[in-house]
Amino acid sequence: MAAIGADTKYLQETIGEALSRGCAATVTAQPSDPVEYLGTWLLRYVKNAEIEGALIAQRQKELEEKKKKLSAASVAAEKSQEELNVRKSCIIELEKDEFKPRVLFTNAVKLIKSKYPSLGGVYAAVVLDPEEPDWVPADGEEDPPESEDELVPEPEEDPVAADPEEDPSSTDPNADPAPAPIKKPVDYSKKYFSYVFASEGQEFMLENDLVRPGPPAEDADPEAPSDPIPFTFRVLDERQPMFNVSNVAYEPRIKFFKKFPKIGGYQVCGVQCDGEYRGIVAADSMFPESGGQPIPKDTQDFVWEVSLALSRALERIDKRNSDRLAEATPKAVLDALKTEVRQIRTKPLPEHLVGAAGGGSGDGGAVV
């Protein structure tokens, strides 16, 4: 009896449900051949069970994949947020730097290159005015007098004419204050870019200045095309703080110091102070130093954020210097100026400029 009971339990656990359903279906259908009907029904039952099992397995697999994707997305979001926080902290630290402008530009280049080493080159330049002689005689103008005897005596100033009438508004406390003088727009037509720092491999750029093309020679062909103004001057001429080029090969205004064409992206951001452009920060992804692809969006955003931080830092430093100058005595200002001149005269040349009479060793960066 024990053996029979065990067999019965086995049959109930394995085929009991299917067999009972099949018998019930056979009784309901009342077929002419019950055995064949029951066999066919059992085969169909097994096939449906296999299909249902496959569907359940497929759904389980999809749920597992979805779970993995959600987990990966969560990890990526956390990593992205951490990187964003690091970027913000670096930007804040750069903005708070109390260094001189040249050191600020140097730190900015190092920061960009450290965060995005895949960039081909990162460099910074300041906007300068060309040096002009103190005095240039005009055509037909005589030489300046050699002695005080040759100086033309100036007419004596009329004390009555020299004493203008007092402005009543200056003494009337109820009078409206005088309007603030309108600041004239900056003339960038003669300014040029002088590179102050470049990332590793681009040091040769420090030996070159980016200037506008000069006037054509007198014997030049009048129909010959003139040299285009370098692309980076668009920041000054168009008063636009940022330009990005996906591929420099399609921008004819971008030239190269070594005259060797390249492919890749280029981004330049202006650095302003009190509404005036004081310099630029630029980066490129040109081949072979980089992959020759456009600069990624997150990298562009970071370079732009660095340029904004530089602008805020320069404005803070400029205000601090103005406040100190207003409080300083003439003697203190003169002593500080003498110290600056002494430091400039005694400062050694950078290593990359020592014995660099033959030009840089780089293979050619963009005219930026």
FENJO-V533000 format. One line per field, one symbol per residue. ss: DSSP state (H for helix, E for strand, L for the rest). psi: psi as a letter, one per 30 degrees, with the letter a starting at -180 (. if undefined). Layout:
# FENJO-V533000
ss: ???
psi: ???
This chain:
# FENJO-V533000
ss: LHHHHHHHHHHHHHHHHHHHHHHHHHHHHLLLLHHHHHHHHHHHHHHHHHHHHHHHHHHHHHHHHHHHHHHHHHHHHHHHHHHHHHHHHHHHHHHHLLLLHHHHHHHHHHHHHHHLLLLLEEEEEEEEELLLLLLLLLLLLLLLLLLHHHLLLLLLLLHHHHLLLLLHHHHLLLLLLLLLLLLLLLLLLLEEEEEEEELLLLHHHHHLEELLLLLLLLLLLLLLLLLLLLHHHHHHHLLLLEEEELLHHHLLLLLELLLLLLLLLEEEEEEEELLEEEEEEEEELLLLLLLLLLLLHHHHHHHHHHHHHHHHHHHHHHHHHHHHHHHLLHHHHHHHHHHHHHHHHHLLLLHHHLLLLLLLLLLLLELL
psi: eeeeeeeeeeeefdgeeeeeeeeeeeeefhlfieeeeeeeeeeeeeeeeeeeeeeeeeeeeeeeeeeeeeeeeeeeeeeeeeeeeeeeeeeeeeffkglleeeeeeeeeeeeeeeiffkekklkllklkkkklekjklkfklllkflfffkkkkkkkjfeffjlkkjffffjfflklkkkkkkkkkjgffllkjkfkllkfgffffgkkjllklllleglkffkklklkkefffeeefhkfkkkkejffgjffjlkeggjlllllkkkkkjljhgkkfalklllhkkffafgllkleeeeeeeeeeeeeeeeeeeeeeeeeeeeeeflleeeeeeeeeeeeeeeefklkleffjghfgllflgjllj.
